[in-house]
Amino acid sequence: MILFGASGHCKVVIDILQSNNEKVTAIVDDQPKTDFLLGVEVLSSSNFIFDKNQKIIIAIGDNVIRKKIADRLNGTFHTAIHPQAIISNYSTIGGGTVIAPGAIINADAVIGQHCIVNTAAIVEHDCVVEDYVHLSPNSALAGGVKVGEGTHIGIGAKVIQGITIGKWATIGAGAVIIKDVPDYAVVVGNPGRVIKNKKSI
């Protein structure tokens, strides 16, 4: 397994993989700031050639950067799922996605590619979480929620059932979402309110 990005999030991914007795061969980074991370060698991307047979996870927390890296890499993207996560056999999880300890994904939920379902996050039945989404620790999606590509749901945020959140939106920490959220919106508070629009990524 090769990880891209020698970040704090990378430490979490290493721990998840090691919990499943999976070996991390190396970490690759565009601008390495250290030679080793949790005992794993960090290499410069300028000295590393990816091929389609390598197992890769992009271990970067920033959704935009994760998408840019995924668009340029040639390899097979794998998942990292902590053994203490609870994953329904009726759910679907895309390649490159990382699921942290204590996370719960229930029946008929669909998680896209290169997502992060962080510590103790909850994805209830029939939710659709599109590619490059980050669900922060202790966030919760009630049943039938749709989250658009690249959106970040902040720590402790809650979304009631049936809500649609657009692409590349930001939901602030602790926000309570009781109505649909448009693309690129930044939403905070209880109940959640739009405070600005990012227009693009």
C-alpha positions in Angstrom: 0.0 0.0 0.0 1.3 3.4 -1.0 -0.1 6.6 0.7 0.1 10.0 -0.9 0.5 12.9 1.5 2.6 13.0 4.7 0.0 14.8 6.8 -1.7 14.4 10.1 -4.5 12.6 8.3 -1.9 10.2 6.9 -1.2 9.1 10.5 -4.8 8.1 10.9 -4.8 6.2 7.7 -1.6 4.3 8.7 -3.2 3.4 12.0 -6.3 2.1 10.3 -4.4 0.0 7.8 -2.1 -1.4 10.6 -5.2 -2.3 12.6 -6.2 -4.5 9.6 -2.6 -6.0 9.4 -2.0 -4.2 6.1 1.5 -3.0 5.4 2.2 0.6 4.2 5.2 0.4 1.9 5.9 4.1 1.6 4.4 7.6 1.8 4.8 9.9 -1.2 4.6 13.7 -0.9 5.1 16.6 -3.3 7.0 18.5 -0.7 8.2 16.1 2.1 9.0 17.8 5.4 10.1 14.6 7.1 11.9 11.4 6.2 9.6 9.1 8.2 6.0 9.3 9.5 5.1 6.7 12.2 8.0 4.6 11.1 7.1 4.7 7.4 9.5 6.2 4.9 8.4 9.4 3.2 9.5 9.8 -0.5 9.4 12.8 -2.8 6.8 12.3 -5.6 9.4 13.6 -8.1 11.4 10.4 -7.4 8.5 8.0 -7.5 6.6 6.4 -10.4 3.1 5.2 -9.8 1.7 2.3 -11.8 -1.8 0.8 -12.2 -0.8 -2.3 -10.1 0.0 -0.3 -6.9 -2.6 0.1 -4.1 -3.0 3.8 -3.3 -4.8 5.8 -0.8 -4.6 9.6 -0.9 -4.1 10.5 2.8 -4.8 14.2 2.6 -7.7 15.8 4.5 -8.3 18.8 2.2 -11.1 17.8 -0.3 -9.9 20.0 -3.1 -6.3 18.8 -2.9 -7.4 15.2 -2.7 -9.4 15.6 -5.9 -6.4 17.2 -7.7 -4.1 14.4 -6.7 -6.6 11.7 -7.7 -6.9 13.2 -11.1 -3.2 12.9 -11.7 -2.3 9.5 -10.2 -2.2 6.3 -12.1 -3.0 3.4 -9.8 -5.7 1.3 -8.1 -7.4 3.2 -5.2 -8.2 1.1 -2.1 -10.2 1.7 1.0 -9.1 1.9 4.6 -11.8 0.8 7.0 -11.1 0.6 10.7 -12.2 -2.7 12.3 -14.1 -0.8 15.0 -16.3 0.9 12.3 -19.8 -0.5 11.8 -20.5 -1.0 8.1 -23.8 -2.5 6.8 -23.4 -5.3 4.3 -26.0 -3.5 2.3 -23.9 -0.3 1.9 -21.5 0.7 -0.9 -18.1 2.3 -0.4 -16.0 3.7 -3.2 -12.3 3.3 -3.8 -9.9 5.6 -2.0 -12.3 6.2 0.9 -11.2 6.2 4.5 -13.5 5.2 7.4 -12.3 5.9 10.9 -13.0 4.1 14.2 -16.5 4.3 15.6 -18.0 5.4 12.3 -21.4 3.9 11.4 -22.7 3.4 7.9 -26.2 1.9 7.7 -28.2 -0.1 5.1 -28.3 1.2 1.5 -26.0 4.1 2.2 -23.7 4.9 -0.7 -20.3 6.5 -0.1 -18.4 7.7 -3.1 -14.7 7.6 -4.0 -12.0 9.4 -1.9 -14.3 10.3 0.9 -13.4 10.6 4.6 -15.9 9.3 7.2 -14.1 10.4 10.3 -14.2 9.2 13.9 -17.7 8.4 15.1 -19.4 10.0 12.1 -22.9 8.5 11.3 -24.3 7.9 7.8 -27.9 6.6 8.2 -29.9 4.4 5.7 -30.4 5.5 2.1 -27.9 8.4 2.3 -25.8 9.2 -0.8 -22.4 10.8 -0.1 -20.7 11.8 -3.4 -16.9 11.7 -4.1 -14.4 13.8 -2.1 -16.7 14.5 0.8 -15.3 14.8 4.3 -17.7 13.9 7.2 -15.9 15.2 10.3 -15.8 13.5 13.8 -19.2 13.1 15.4 -21.2 14.5 12.4 -24.4 12.7 11.6 -26.6 12.3 8.5 -30.1 11.1 9.1 -31.8 8.8 6.6 -32.1 9.8 3.0 -29.6 12.7 3.0 -27.7 13.5 -0.2 -24.3 15.2 0.1 -22.8 16.6 -3.1 -19.2 16.2 -4.3 -16.4 17.8 -2.3 -18.6 19.1 0.6 -17.1 19.3 4.1 -19.5 18.5 7.0 -17.9 20.0 10.2 -17.3 18.4 13.5 -20.5 17.7 15.4 -22.8 18.9 12.6 -26.2 17.2 12.2 -28.4 16.9 9.1 -32.1 16.0 9.4 -33.6 13.3 7.1 -34.2 13.9 3.5 -32.0 17.0 3.1 -29.9 17.6 0.0 -26.6 19.4 0.4 -25.0 20.7 -2.8 -21.5 20.2 -4.1 -18.4 21.8 -2.5 -20.4 23.3 0.3 -19.0 23.8 3.9 -21.2 23.0 6.9 -19.7 24.6 10.0 -18.9 22.8 13.3 -22.0 22.0 15.3 -24.4 23.3 12.6 -27.9 21.8 12.5 -29.2 21.5 8.9 -33.0 21.5 8.5 -33.3 22.7 4.9 -31.5 22.1 1.6 -28.1 23.7 1.1 -27.1 25.1 -2.4 -23.8 24.4 -4.1 -20.7 26.2 -2.7 -22.6 27.6 0.3 -21.0 28.1 3.7 -23.5 27.3 6.4 -23.3 27.8 10.2 -25.5 27.8 13.3 -28.6 26.1 14.7 -30.7 26.2 12.6 -28.1 26.4 9.8 -28.0 29.6 7.7 -26.0 30.5 4.7 -23.4 33.2 5.5 -21.6 33.3 2.1 -21.1 31.5 -1.2 -17.7 30.3 -2.4 -18.9 30.4 -6.1 -16.3 27.8 -7.1 -13.5 25.6 -5.7 
